[in-house]
Amino acid sequence: MCGILAVINLNIDKGKFLKALQLMEHRGPDNSGIFHDHNNWFGHNRLSILDLNERSNQPFFYKDYLIIYNGEVYNYKELAQEHQIQTDTTSDTEVVLKMFIKYGEKALEFFNGMFAFVIYNLKSKEIFVARDRLGIKPLYYREIDGGIIFSSEIAPILYLYEDSISDFAIRQYKKLRMTVQNHTLYEHIFFFPAAHYFKNNQFHIYWELDYSPKEPPRDDELRWLIEDAVRLRKRSDVPVGSYLSGGLDSTVLTYLLRPDHTWTVGFDELNEFKWGRLAARNLSSKHHEVLVNKDQFLQTTEWMVKKRKEPLSVPNEVLLFLMTREVKKENTVVLSGEGADELFWGYDRIFKWAHQANELTFEAFDQYYCYGSEKDDEIIAFALQDLPSGSVEQKIGYYFQTVHLHGLLRRVDNSTMLNSVEARVPFVDHRLVERLAGVPFEWKMGNSFKEPLKRLFKDLIPKEIIARKKVGFPVPLETIFLSIPDGKKPYDAWFSFNLNLLKTEVEDV
């Protein structure tokens, strides 16, 4: 897990490029490397996870190519063996580059993991950029003056070229708690689209989620997929820990992983400590409880917004950050449960509505999904464009897996990488996502909440966890923001707090 920065066909001073790269040193404090060729700059901050030897530092060179790479391709050992890739390191970086040299963009079809990378041909001067199927790893870009910048974070791009905040993006944030359709809060900075590659100055899609109806998997098939997703994500040359709230998702992952350390976080008046202790009772791990207070929450929010030059999507992003700061004392890699609710429809209120609805209306979507109180049908229409044909249930399932999940993945990456910790998300293994997309409502939401997951692992985890009702990641916004106007939601106060911090920071710059 690392931070990458590429400046293509732009005349940038070396000192300025180094300063921009340094702005995300937290993503990779173990080594920093750069390469310059004509008006092309490539920079990499390394967080050493696989092959801790300096031979795997980046930019990584082989023959006429270099790569700067953020993420993990977990099945790199199998790929090296199956495709006769000879390696001089024990890192996935070398395998990714050599697979690309051998297969070109077709190599992306073989990768199981989370990644964003830039490959440069030293002879032809061609670049190739790609991002993983579901957008687990972030990558931003800005086109300017005939050139383009790619970066793991927004701050380096803003340092190189100032930009203004978009009013349309603010409306997205205030309605949906995030920006969508690859927008950011800035006019000219965009997300590199998930499941795409960039070649010959054009974006190309290489993977699409098929949400057409399909038969559910057998229990043994599904259990193997989940266990194998965890098995692959155990691969590390540094210790791997796990978040453990005591909810179903984190408990399943933790019992499959069996780590030495587990963590949960909360406020004194609102937490899941009891459930975390219960979940940890049959594990040999040391369980840690991280307590947060109101002042710490507000101060940390302010620091995070100013550091990242972005508003935070959800308040529990702050709790994740503070918990991961403690994680870093023991582990550099941690498993997290993002993606399970999208797979097994843990958002039962909206999915029960979608199952019964005959039409996807803006009014209903606003009622069952949106977070801000202000009516804005234009933003809802913008968010819901490009949904597949089919039932309301299929459309909402697709939205959650490709749009809503992206917001959660931004949250976990932001919170963990600010602490130089790599978060891995087994429930976002693309094999699981593909297999469960389009299976019947009755199978996913049968007689009880997340029934397939409970059935599969009832032999493994405490029965009290199986019987527990779903609880969100609790943050007491009502007590943190006491003066919420009539007709407004607690989230409205959260949005305003973040936006005021961001506007102040941008104006100061």
HELIX and SHEET records of a PDB file:
HELIX    1   1 LYS A   14  GLN A   22  1                                   9    
HELIX    2   2 GLU A   25  ARG A   27  5                                   3    
HELIX    3   3 GLU A   54  SER A   56  5                                   3    
HELIX    4   4 TYR A   76  GLU A   82  1                                   7    
HELIX    5   5 ASP A   92  TYR A  103  1                                  12    
HELIX    6   6 GLY A  104  PHE A  110  5                                   7    
HELIX    7   7 ILE A  154  LEU A  160  1                                   7    
HELIX    8   8 ASP A  167  LEU A  176  1                                  10    
HELIX    9   9 ASP A  219  LEU A  232  1                                  14    
HELIX   10  10 LEU A  248  LEU A  257  1                                  10    
HELIX   11  11 PHE A  273  ALA A  280  1                                   8    
HELIX   12  12 LYS A  294  ARG A  308  1                                  15    
HELIX   13  13 ASN A  316  VAL A  327  1                                  12    
HELIX   14  14 ALA A  340  PHE A  344  1                                   5    
HELIX   15  15 ASP A  348  GLN A  356  1                                   9    
HELIX   16  16 PHE A  362  TYR A  368  1                                   7    
HELIX   17  17 ASP A  377  LEU A  384  1                                   8    
HELIX   18  18 VAL A  392  TYR A  399  1                                   8    
HELIX   19  19 PHE A  400  HIS A  404  3                                   5    
HELIX   20  20 LEU A  405  MET A  417  1                                  13    
HELIX   21  21 PRO A  426  VAL A  428  5                                   3    
HELIX   22  22 HIS A  430  LEU A  436  1                                   7    
HELIX   23  23 PHE A  441  LYS A  444  1                                   4    
HELIX   24  24 GLU A  451  PHE A  457  1                                   7    
HELIX   25  25 LYS A  463  ALA A  467  1                                   5    
HELIX   26  26 LEU A  477  ILE A  480  1                                   4    
HELIX   27  27 PRO A  490  ASP A  508  1                                  19    
SHEET    1   A 6 ASN A  31  ASP A  37  0                                        
SHEET    2   A 6 ASN A  40  ARG A  46 -1                                        
SHEET    3   A 6 CYS A   2  ILE A   8 -1                                        
SHEET    4   A 6 GLY A 147  SER A 151 -1                                        
SHEET    5   A 6 TYR A 140  ILE A 144 -1                                        
SHEET    6   A 6 PHE A 190  PHE A 191 -1                                        
SHEET    1   B 6 PHE A  60  TYR A  62  0                                        
SHEET    2   B 6 TYR A  65  VAL A  73 -1                                        
SHEET    3   B 6 GLY A 113  ASN A 121 -1                                        
SHEET    4   B 6 ILE A 127  ARG A 131 -1                                        
SHEET    5   B 6 HIS A 196  LYS A 199 -1                                        
SHEET    6   B 6 GLN A 202  ILE A 205 -1                                        
SHEET    1   C 5 LYS A 286  VAL A 292  0                                        
SHEET    2   C 5 HIS A 261  PHE A 267  1                                        
SHEET    3   C 5 VAL A 240  TYR A 243  1                                        
SHEET    4   C 5 VAL A 333  LEU A 335  1                                        
SHEET    5   C 5 GLU A 422  ARG A 424  1                                        
END                                                                             
